Amino acid sequence: MPDFELIEDTLRLTMDGFVDLVRSFEGKATVTYRFTQFNTKVAGNTAWTSYRNFGDFVVEGQKRQSEWLETAVLVRREGVWRIDRLQSTVVRRR
């Protein structure tokens, strides 16, 4: 099992796959994110949080907005918190 996994709108990505996806937009788009409604719990070396993520995308002058409900599971290893799993569900795209 990989150390990181992202499930984004039915797409399952490893860290390398996620980096490749982000790089595919390099120079083509600008993105601004806003996060709200955090709900976080910690139990020992594991934490989980859910939140709302709002994104504004501008591609070739066209603006698009999206909203997601996301849940992340974090694991503390050697004193450092790292995202282990991230699940993202699209709530709305405009």
N, CA, C and O atoms as a Tinker XYZ file with bonds, in Angstrom:
   376  protein
     1  N      0.850000   -1.170000    0.000000    73     2
     2  CA     0.000000    0.000000    0.000000    64     1     3
     3  C      0.903000    1.243000    0.000000    63     2     4     5
     4  O      1.859000    1.311000    0.773000    81     3
     5  N      0.603000    2.230000   -0.865000    73     3     6
     6  CA     1.451000    3.432000   -0.916000    64     5     7
     7  C      1.310000    4.267000    0.360000    63     6     8     9
     8  O      0.320000    4.163000    1.084000    81     7
     9  N      2.335000    5.101000    0.616000    73     7    10
    10  CA     2.313000    5.992000    1.784000    64     9    11
    11  C      1.297000    7.114000    1.619000    63    10    12    13
    12  O      0.853000    7.694000    2.610000    81    11
    13  N      0.919000    7.430000    0.375000    73    11    14
    14  CA    -0.029000    8.512000    0.109000    64    13    15
    15  C     -0.986000    8.043000   -0.978000    63    14    16    17
    16  O     -0.582000    7.433000   -1.968000    81    15
    17  N     -2.260000    8.344000   -0.769000    73    15    18
    18  CA    -3.254000    8.036000   -1.787000    64    17    19
    19  C     -4.305000    9.136000   -1.780000    63    18    20    21
    20  O     -4.790000    9.542000   -0.723000    81    19
    21  N     -4.649000    9.614000   -2.973000    73    19    22
    22  CA    -5.690000   10.629000   -3.139000    64    21    23
    23  C     -6.802000   10.036000   -3.983000    63    22    24    25
    24  O     -6.557000    9.489000   -5.058000    81    23
    25  N     -8.019000   10.148000   -3.490000    73    23    26
    26  CA    -9.183000    9.770000   -4.292000    64    25    27
    27  C     -9.905000   11.074000   -4.610000    63    26    28    29
    28  O    -10.531000   11.688000   -3.746000    81    27
    29  N     -9.801000   11.477000   -5.867000    73    27    30
    30  CA   -10.301000   12.773000   -6.337000    64    29    31
    31  C    -11.379000   12.538000   -7.379000    63    30    32    33
    32  O    -11.083000   12.206000   -8.527000    81    31
    33  N    -12.648000   12.715000   -6.968000    73    31    34
    34  CA   -13.761000   12.611000   -7.917000    64    33    35
    35  C    -13.679000   11.315000   -8.725000    63    34    36    37
    36  O    -13.729000   11.351000   -9.955000    81    35
    37  N    -13.555000   10.190000   -8.057000    73    35    38
    38  CA   -13.470000    8.820000   -8.577000    64    37    39
    39  C    -12.107000    8.456000   -9.155000    63    38    40    41
    40  O    -11.939000    7.325000   -9.613000    81    39
    41  N    -11.138000    9.347000   -9.158000    73    39    42
    42  CA    -9.796000    9.074000   -9.667000    64    41    43
    43  C     -8.874000    8.755000   -8.495000    63    42    44    45
    44  O     -8.780000    9.548000   -7.558000    81    43
    45  N     -8.196000    7.619000   -8.526000    73    43    46
    46  CA    -7.291000    7.196000   -7.449000    64    45    47
    47  C     -5.862000    7.518000   -7.880000    63    46    48    49
    48  O     -5.406000    7.055000   -8.926000    81    47
    49  N     -5.147000    8.323000   -7.060000    73    47    50
    50  CA    -3.797000    8.773000   -7.409000    64    49    51
    51  C     -2.798000    8.496000   -6.295000    63    50    52    53
    52  O     -3.114000    8.645000   -5.115000    81    51
    53  N     -1.589000    8.091000   -6.678000    73    51    54
    54  CA    -0.460000    8.049000   -5.753000    64    53    55
    55  C      0.127000    9.457000   -5.709000    63    54    56    57
    56  O     -0.359000   10.346000   -6.409000    81    55
    57  N      1.152000    9.673000   -4.906000    73    55    58
    58  CA     1.791000   10.989000   -4.861000    64    57    59
    59  C      2.358000   11.355000   -6.231000    63    58    60    61
    60  O      2.190000   12.487000   -6.685000    81    59
    61  N      3.029000   10.410000   -6.896000    73    59    62
    62  CA     3.582000   10.697000   -8.227000    64    61    63
    63  C      2.482000   11.051000   -9.220000    63    62    64    65
    64  O      2.642000   11.971000  -10.022000    81    63
    65  N      1.366000   10.325000   -9.171000    73    63    66
    66  CA     0.255000   10.629000  -10.061000    64    65    67
    67  C     -0.343000   11.993000   -9.792000    63    66    68    69
    68  O     -0.719000   12.705000  -10.723000    81    67
    69  N     -0.434000   12.367000   -8.509000    73    67    70
    70  CA    -0.956000   13.681000   -8.136000    64    69    71
    71  C     -0.029000   14.786000   -8.634000    63    70    72    73
    72  O     -0.491000   15.782000   -9.191000    81    71
    73  N      1.270000   14.612000   -8.436000    73    71    74
    74  CA     2.246000   15.609000   -8.904000    64    73    75
    75  C      2.161000   15.748000  -10.424000    63    74    76    77
    76  O      2.193000   16.866000  -10.938000    81    75
    77  N      2.054000   14.639000  -11.149000    73    75    78
    78  CA     1.925000   14.693000  -12.604000    64    77    79
    79  C      0.664000   15.441000  -13.022000    63    78    80    81
    80  O      0.691000   16.224000  -13.972000    81    79
    81  N     -0.449000   15.203000  -12.313000    73    79    82
    82  CA    -1.700000   15.899000  -12.619000    64    81    83
    83  C     -1.543000   17.402000  -12.425000    63    82    84    85
    84  O     -1.946000   18.178000  -13.291000    81    83
    85  N     -0.965000   17.822000  -11.309000    73    83    86
    86  CA    -0.770000   19.251000  -11.038000    64    85    87
    87  C      0.158000   19.864000  -12.088000    63    86    88    89
    88  O     -0.109000   20.958000  -12.585000    81    87
    89  N      1.228000   19.179000  -12.423000    73    87    90
    90  CA     2.177000   19.696000  -13.425000    64    89    91
    91  C      1.540000   19.853000  -14.801000    63    90    92    93
    92  O      1.970000   20.704000  -15.580000    81    91
    93  N      0.528000   19.054000  -15.114000    73    91    94
    94  CA    -0.120000   19.160000  -16.426000    64    93    95
    95  C     -0.813000   20.510000  -16.609000    63    94    96    97
    96  O     -1.087000   20.912000  -17.740000    81    95
    97  N     -1.102000   21.220000  -15.503000    73    95    98
    98  CA    -1.735000   22.538000  -15.574000    64    97    99
    99  C     -0.728000   23.683000  -15.482000    63    98   100   101
   100  O     -1.104000   24.847000  -15.614000    81    99
   101  N      0.537000   23.365000  -15.258000    73    99   102
   102  CA     1.573000   24.384000  -15.082000    64   101   103
   103  C      1.625000   25.314000  -16.292000    63   102   104   105
   104  O      1.750000   24.867000  -17.432000    81   103
   105  N      1.526000   26.607000  -16.023000    73   103   106
   106  CA     1.577000   27.604000  -17.083000    64   105   107
   107  C      0.276000   27.761000  -17.853000    63   106   108   109
   108  O      0.174000   28.649000  -18.700000    81   107
   109  N     -0.710000   26.937000  -17.589000    73   107   110
   110  CA    -1.988000   26.982000  -18.308000    64   109   111
   111  C     -3.125000   27.523000  -17.458000    63   110   112   113
   112  O     -4.146000   27.967000  -17.985000    81   111
   113  N     -2.947000   27.486000  -16.135000    73   111   114
   114  CA    -4.049000   27.845000  -15.247000    64   113   115
   115  C     -3.528000   28.483000  -13.970000    63   114   116   117
   116  O     -2.391000   28.245000  -13.560000    81   115
   117  N     -4.371000   29.294000  -13.349000    73   115   118
   118  CA    -4.094000   29.775000  -11.992000    64   117   119
   119  C     -5.230000   29.269000  -11.105000    63   118   120   121
   120  O     -6.385000   29.191000  -11.525000    81   119
   121  N     -4.874000   28.933000   -9.879000    73   119   122
   122  CA    -5.846000   28.362000   -8.954000    64   121   123
   123  C     -5.703000   29.040000   -7.601000    63   122   124   125
   124  O     -4.591000   29.265000   -7.125000    81   123
   125  N     -6.837000   29.363000   -6.984000    73   123   126
   126  CA    -6.866000   29.905000   -5.631000    64   125   127
   127  C     -7.814000   29.045000   -4.817000    63   126   128   129
   128  O     -8.936000   28.777000   -5.247000    81   127
   129  N     -7.370000   28.606000   -3.637000    73   127   130
   130  CA    -8.195000   27.766000   -2.771000    64   129   131
   131  C     -8.536000   28.494000   -1.483000    63   130   132   133
   132  O     -7.780000   29.342000   -1.010000    81   131
   133  N     -9.705000   28.142000   -0.916000    73   131   134
   134  CA   -10.124000   28.642000    0.397000    64   133   135
   135  C    -10.716000   27.457000    1.151000    63   134   136   137
   136  O    -11.549000   26.729000    0.612000    81   135
   137  N    -10.289000   27.262000    2.395000    73   135   138
   138  CA   -10.720000   26.129000    3.205000    64   137   139
   139  C    -11.531000   26.619000    4.400000    63   138   140   141
   140  O    -11.160000   27.601000    5.044000    81   139
   141  N    -12.648000   25.932000    4.701000    73   139   142
   142  CA   -13.509000   26.307000    5.828000    64   141   143
   143  C    -14.039000   25.044000    6.507000    63   142   144   145
   144  O    -13.830000   23.931000    6.026000    81   143
   145  N    -14.720000   25.236000    7.623000    73   143   146
   146  CA   -15.472000   24.202000    8.336000    64   145   147
   147  C    -14.629000   22.980000    8.700000    63   146   148   149
   148  O    -15.036000   21.842000    8.465000    81   147
   149  N    -13.460000   23.223000    9.272000    73   147   150
   150  CA   -12.599000   22.112000    9.700000    64   149   151
   151  C    -13.205000   21.390000   10.899000    63   150   152   153
   152  O    -13.741000   22.016000   11.813000    81   151
   153  N    -13.109000   20.065000   10.879000    73   151   154
   154  CA   -13.486000   19.212000   12.000000    64   153   155
   155  C    -12.365000   18.187000   12.143000    63   154   156   157
   156  O    -12.243000   17.286000   11.313000    81   155
   157  N    -11.547000   18.315000   13.186000    73   155   158
   158  CA   -10.337000   17.515000   13.317000    64   157   159
   159  C    -10.326000   16.761000   14.642000    63   158   160   161
   160  O    -10.704000   17.301000   15.681000    81   159
   161  N     -9.890000   15.514000   14.591000    73   159   162
   162  CA    -9.725000   14.660000   15.776000    64   161   163
   163  C     -8.325000   14.071000   15.742000    63   162   164   165
   164  O     -7.788000   13.794000   14.669000    81   163
   165  N     -7.729000   13.876000   16.925000    73   163   166
   166  CA    -6.399000   13.272000   17.040000    64   165   167
   167  C     -6.475000   12.134000   18.052000    63   166   168   169
   168  O     -7.055000   12.279000   19.128000    81   167
   169  N     -5.881000   11.004000   17.690000    73   167   170
   170  CA    -5.781000    9.854000   18.591000    64   169   171
   171  C     -4.367000    9.289000   18.444000    63   170   172   173
   172  O     -4.072000    8.558000   17.499000    81   171
   173  N     -3.508000    9.636000   19.385000    73   171   174
   174  CA    -2.124000    9.157000   19.323000    64   173   175
   175  C     -1.400000    9.689000   18.103000    63   174   176   177
   176  O     -1.291000   10.901000   17.919000    81   175
   177  N     -0.901000    8.783000   17.263000    73   175   178
   178  CA    -0.148000    9.169000   16.068000    64   177   179
   179  C     -1.001000    9.205000   14.804000    63   178   180   181
   180  O     -0.472000    9.200000   13.692000    81   179
   181  N     -2.320000    9.242000   14.976000    73   179   182
   182  CA    -3.231000    9.315000   13.839000    64   181   183
   183  C     -4.182000   10.494000   14.050000    63   182   184   185
   184  O     -4.654000   10.737000   15.160000    81   183
   185  N     -4.452000   11.216000   12.970000    73   183   186
   186  CA    -5.416000   12.315000   13.010000    64   185   187
   187  C     -6.259000   12.252000   11.747000    63   186   188   189
   188  O     -5.808000   11.756000   10.715000    81   187
   189  N     -7.476000   12.751000   11.832000    73   187   190
   190  CA    -8.316000   12.844000   10.658000    64   189   191
   191  C     -9.055000   14.164000   10.726000    63   190   192   193
   192  O     -9.398000   14.656000   11.801000    81   191
   193  N     -9.288000   14.717000    9.560000    73   191   194
   194  CA    -9.969000   15.998000    9.481000    64   193   195
   195  C    -10.872000   16.022000    8.260000    63   194   196   197
   196  O    -10.556000   15.410000    7.240000    81   195
   197  N    -11.980000   16.714000    8.355000    73   195   198
   198  CA   -12.832000   16.963000    7.199000    64   197   199
   199  C    -13.020000   18.475000    7.099000    63   198   200   201
   200  O    -12.962000   19.186000    8.102000    81   199
   201  N    -13.246000   18.955000    5.884000    73   199   202
   202  CA   -13.352000   20.393000    5.648000    64   201   203
   203  C    -13.965000   20.646000    4.283000    63   202   204   205
   204  O    -14.076000   19.736000    3.461000    81   203
   205  N    -14.363000   21.885000    4.048000    73   203   206
   206  CA   -14.834000   22.335000    2.736000    64   205   207
   207  C    -13.667000   23.027000    2.034000    63   206   208   209
   208  O    -12.917000   23.786000    2.648000    81   207
   209  N    -13.530000   22.755000    0.754000    73   207   210
   210  CA   -12.477000   23.331000   -0.072000    64   209   211
   211  C    -13.160000   24.038000   -1.239000    63   210   212   213
   212  O    -13.908000   23.413000   -1.991000    81   211
   213  N    -12.909000   25.334000   -1.394000    73   211   214
   214  CA   -13.469000   26.130000   -2.485000    64   213   215
   215  C    -12.316000   26.543000   -3.392000    63   214   216   217
   216  O    -11.320000   27.091000   -2.920000    81   215
   217  N    -12.445000   26.282000   -4.697000    73   215   218
   218  CA   -11.382000   26.615000   -5.636000    64   217   219
   219  C    -11.873000   27.500000   -6.762000    63   218   220   221
   220  O    -12.943000   27.275000   -7.329000    81   219
   221  N    -11.078000   28.511000   -7.079000    73   219   222
   222  CA   -11.320000   29.369000   -8.240000    64   221   223
   223  C    -10.231000   29.073000   -9.261000    63   222   224   225
   224  O     -9.045000   29.210000   -8.960000    81   223
   225  N    -10.625000   28.665000  -10.476000    73   223   226
   226  CA    -9.697000   28.317000  -11.543000    64   225   227
   227  C     -9.855000   29.307000  -12.680000    63   226   228   229
   228  O    -10.975000   29.655000  -13.055000    81   227
   229  N     -8.744000   29.760000  -13.230000    73   227   230
   230  CA    -8.780000   30.605000  -14.420000    64   229   231
   231  C     -7.905000   29.923000  -15.465000    63   230   232   233
   232  O     -6.695000   29.786000  -15.289000    81   231
   233  N     -8.545000   29.496000  -16.565000    73   231   234
   234  CA    -7.861000   28.833000  -17.668000    64   233   235
   235  C     -8.191000   29.608000  -18.937000    63   234   236   237
   236  O     -9.354000   29.717000  -19.325000    81   235
   237  N     -7.152000   30.146000  -19.580000    73   235   238
   238  CA    -7.321000   30.929000  -20.807000    64   237   239
   239  C     -8.398000   31.997000  -20.653000    63   238   240   241
   240  O     -9.237000   32.178000  -21.534000    81   239
   241  N     -8.365000   32.705000  -19.520000    73   239   242
   242  CA    -9.287000   33.803000  -19.269000    64   241   243
   243  C    -10.664000   33.392000  -18.779000    63   242   244   245
   244  O    -11.453000   34.252000  -18.388000    81   243
   245  N    -10.972000   32.112000  -18.789000    73   243   246
   246  CA   -12.270000   31.622000  -18.340000    64   245   247
   247  C    -12.187000   31.206000  -16.876000    63   246   248   249
   248  O    -11.317000   30.424000  -16.494000    81   247
   249  N    -13.106000   31.740000  -16.051000    73   247   250
   250  CA   -13.116000   31.427000  -14.618000    64   249   251
   251  C    -14.116000   30.321000  -14.333000    63   250   252   253
   252  O    -15.234000   30.329000  -14.848000    81   251
   253  N    -13.702000   29.367000  -13.505000    73   251   254
   254  CA   -14.567000   28.286000  -13.065000    64   253   255
   255  C    -14.397000   28.114000  -11.565000    63   254   256   257
   256  O    -13.282000   28.211000  -11.051000    81   255
   257  N    -15.480000   27.862000  -10.866000    73   255   258
   258  CA   -15.434000   27.659000   -9.422000    64   257   259
   259  C    -15.878000   26.244000   -9.092000    63   258   260   261
   260  O    -16.769000   25.688000   -9.733000    81   259
   261  N    -15.242000   25.675000   -8.085000    73   259   262
   262  CA   -15.611000   24.347000   -7.617000    64   261   263
   263  C    -15.621000   24.332000   -6.100000    63   262   264   265
   264  O    -14.978000   25.149000   -5.442000    81   263
   265  N    -16.372000   23.375000   -5.563000    73   263   266
   266  CA   -16.429000   23.174000   -4.115000    64   265   267
   267  C    -16.339000   21.671000   -3.858000    63   266   268   269
   268  O    -16.974000   20.876000   -4.551000    81   267
   269  N    -15.550000   21.293000   -2.860000    73   267   270
   270  CA   -15.374000   19.894000   -2.493000    64   269   271
   271  C    -15.594000   19.719000   -1.000000    63   270   272   273
   272  O    -15.400000   20.646000   -0.215000    81   271
   273  N    -15.999000   18.525000   -0.625000    73   271   274
   274  CA   -15.959000   18.075000    0.759000    64   273   275
   275  C    -14.800000   17.092000    0.809000    63   274   276   277
   276  O    -14.787000   16.111000    0.066000    81   275
   277  N    -13.825000   17.345000    1.681000    73   275   278
   278  CA   -12.621000   16.521000    1.715000    64   277   279
   279  C    -12.385000   15.960000    3.112000    63   278   280   281
   280  O    -12.735000   16.575000    4.119000    81   279
   281  N    -11.787000   14.785000    3.141000    73   279   282
   282  CA   -11.401000   14.144000    4.384000    64   281   283
   283  C     -9.963000   13.666000    4.239000    63   282   284   285
   284  O     -9.608000   13.020000    3.253000    81   283
   285  N     -9.141000   13.989000    5.229000    73   283   286
   286  CA    -7.738000   13.576000    5.210000    64   285   287
   287  C     -7.428000   12.771000    6.467000    63   286   288   289
   288  O     -7.904000   13.083000    7.559000    81   287
   289  N     -6.618000   11.727000    6.290000    73   287   290
   290  CA    -6.085000   10.941000    7.402000    64   289   291
   291  C     -4.593000   11.211000    7.450000    63   290   292   293
   292  O     -3.891000   11.046000    6.452000    81   291
   293  N     -4.110000   11.629000    8.616000    73   291   294
   294  CA    -2.693000   11.941000    8.790000    64   293   295
   295  C     -2.072000   10.964000    9.777000    63   294   296   297
   296  O     -2.731000   10.507000   10.711000    81   295
   297  N     -0.803000   10.651000    9.563000    73   295   298
   298  CA    -0.065000    9.763000   10.450000    64   297   299
   299  C      1.224000   10.465000   10.859000    63   298   300   301
   300  O      1.922000   11.041000   10.024000    81   299
   301  N      1.532000   10.409000   12.160000    73   299   302
   302  CA     2.770000   11.024000   12.657000    64   301   303
   303  C      3.847000    9.944000   12.704000    63   302   304   305
   304  O      3.713000    8.938000   13.401000    81   303
   305  N      4.920000   10.177000   11.944000    73   303   306
   306  CA     6.071000    9.268000   11.925000    64   305   307
   307  C      7.312000   10.076000   12.235000    63   306   308   309
   308  O      7.583000   11.092000   11.595000    81   307
   309  N      8.063000    9.616000   13.221000    73   307   310
   310  CA     9.294000   10.295000   13.627000    64   309   311
   311  C      9.037000   11.774000   13.922000    63   310   312   313
   312  O      9.856000   12.634000   13.600000    81   311
   313  N      7.886000   12.055000   14.538000    73   311   314
   314  CA     7.541000   13.410000   14.955000    64   313   315
   315  C      6.992000   14.314000   13.869000    63   314   316   317
   316  O      6.712000   15.485000   14.127000    81   315
   317  N      6.830000   13.792000   12.643000    73   315   318
   318  CA     6.362000   14.609000   11.518000    64   317   319
   319  C      4.993000   14.094000   11.062000    63   318   320   321
   320  O      4.819000   12.902000   10.809000    81   319
   321  N      4.018000   15.018000   10.960000    73   319   322
   322  CA     2.697000   14.669000   10.455000    64   321   323
   323  C      2.715000   14.649000    8.937000    63   322   324   325
   324  O      3.198000   15.586000    8.301000    81   323
   325  N      2.182000   13.568000    8.354000    73   323   326
   326  CA     2.103000   13.445000    6.896000    64   325   327
   327  C      0.708000   12.962000    6.515000    63   326   328   329
   328  O      0.096000   12.163000    7.223000    81   327
   329  N      0.218000   13.463000    5.381000    73   327   330
   330  CA    -1.071000   12.996000    4.884000    64   329   331
   331  C     -0.886000   11.587000    4.339000    63   330   332   333
   332  O     -0.040000   11.345000    3.478000    81   331
   333  N     -1.684000   10.668000    4.851000    73   331   334
   334  CA    -1.625000    9.278000    4.417000    64   333   335
   335  C     -2.699000    9.006000    3.361000    63   334   336   337
   336  O     -2.430000    8.350000    2.355000    81   335
   337  N     -3.905000    9.508000    3.590000    73   335   338
   338  CA    -5.024000    9.342000    2.662000    64   337   339
   339  C     -5.791000   10.654000    2.579000    63   338   340   341
   340  O     -5.957000   11.360000    3.574000    81   339
   341  N     -6.259000   10.971000    1.360000    73   339   342
   342  CA    -7.051000   12.177000    1.146000    64   341   343
   343  C     -8.181000   11.821000    0.194000    63   342   344   345
   344  O     -7.935000   11.368000   -0.924000    81   343
   345  N     -9.410000   12.022000    0.627000    73   343   346
   346  CA   -10.583000   11.737000   -0.197000    64   345   347
   347  C    -11.291000   13.047000   -0.494000    63   346   348   349
   348  O    -11.560000   13.833000    0.415000    81   347
   349  N    -11.594000   13.285000   -1.765000    73   347   350
   350  CA   -12.170000   14.548000   -2.201000    64   349   351
   351  C    -13.415000   14.280000   -3.050000    63   350   352   353
   352  O    -13.347000   13.580000   -4.061000    81   351
   353  N    -14.548000   14.841000   -2.630000    73   351   354
   354  CA   -15.807000   14.673000   -3.361000    64   353   355
   355  C    -16.279000   16.029000   -3.848000    63   354   356   357
   356  O    -16.395000   16.971000   -3.064000    81   355
   357  N    -16.550000   16.130000   -5.136000    73   355   358
   358  CA   -17.056000   17.377000   -5.700000    64   357   359
   359  C    -18.476000   17.607000   -5.200000    63   358   360   361
   360  O    -19.338000   16.736000   -5.315000    81   359
   361  N    -18.706000   18.795000   -4.642000    73   359   362
   362  CA   -20.036000   19.185000   -4.196000    64   361   363
   363  C    -20.721000   20.000000   -5.291000    63   362   364   365
   364  O    -21.908000   19.826000   -5.569000    81   363
   365  N    -19.940000   20.898000   -5.907000    73   363   366
   366  CA   -20.517000   21.785000   -6.915000    64   365   367
   367  C    -19.427000   22.324000   -7.825000    63   366   368   369
   368  O    -18.337000   22.679000   -7.376000    81   367
   369  N    -19.743000   22.377000   -9.118000    73   367   370
   370  CA   -18.859000   23.029000  -10.104000    64   369   371
   371  C    -19.679000   24.048000  -10.855000    63   370   372   373
   372  O    -20.798000   23.774000  -11.288000    81   371
   373  N    -19.099000   25.250000  -11.007000    73   371   374
   374  CA   -19.797000   26.318000  -11.762000    64   373   375
   375  C    -18.878000   26.899000  -12.788000    63   374   376
   376  O    -19.268000   27.805000  -13.525000    81   375
